[in-house]
Amino acid sequence: MSLKSRKRVDFNTGCAVFAESEAVGRIAEGVAKEDLLAGIHRALAAQLHSLAERVGIERDFALVGGGARDVGLIKAMEEITNLDILVPAEPHLTAALGAAIIAEEISKA
């Protein structure tokens, strides 16, 4: 839906509670759902980018977890980082698969 946005809503806070209040206010103003969602994606992507910068972003990086199934969030991340984001086929299973591999290695030790 956010990919159809014509005028993304910008959020003034990184705090989820205040962002929710802003979103409710924007809904009351009659802002289009597409524009509101595009703004939410942009705000989330900005937070993810900030976290990723702390550990260091390399040219080829992947986004995993449930959020990686959201094409609007991926597009927002690509816009912020100016990089292509790699997304595994089943990104929501990546952490579970990694945990299973580690558990198997530990059980063999």
Protein Blocks (a to p, Z undefined) as FASTA:
>chain_A
ZZmpcbdcddfbfbfklmmmmmmmmmmnopafklmmmmmmmmmmmmmmmmmmmnopafbd
cdedjklmpmklmmmmmmmnopacdddfblmlmmmmmmmmmmmmmmmZZ
